Amino acid sequence: MRLRPSQQSELALFRQMEQDEATVNFVMPYSQAEHLQTFSQPDILYLSIVEGNECIGFIILALDSDGVSVEFRRIVVSTKGRGYGQKAIALMEDYCKTVLGRSRIWLDVFDRNLRGIYIYEKFGYRYFKNEEKDSGTLLFYEKSF
């Protein structure tokens, strides 16, 4: 498995992956227009998760203006339960350190996403605050290295 910069032509596939029944309850899916607008922002990185020659998911990162932090905005994998997401997170962390030169990653996750919370804590992310939204409670986690 590897990560590579995404191509604009993959945005329709990403939108489809977000709409999957096992995913839609844990992310706030973007419309095609929202993906296109987000993709074109200079401080946003889309990374495709590739297994063999197939794109099996994607990650969205936002570079904070502090030059130190990265917001781990989204991860979506098309096949659940095979460890692809965890492998992709490890690759993403290495990418943030070695390619982006960042030393802190932060994220938010809905409190109902128990699988996500478990995995983030397993990777050493630490809770630092929460925020109420119309769609539920967001928990904020961070990791420094």
Secondary structure, 3 states (H helix, E strand, C coil): CEEEECCHHHHHHHHHHHCCCCCCCCCCCCCHHHHHHHHCCCCEEEEEEEECCEEEEEEEEEECCCCCEEEEEEEEECCCCCCHHHHHHHHHHHHHHHCCCCCEEEEEEECCCHHHHHHHHHCCCEEEEEEEECCEEEEEEEEEC
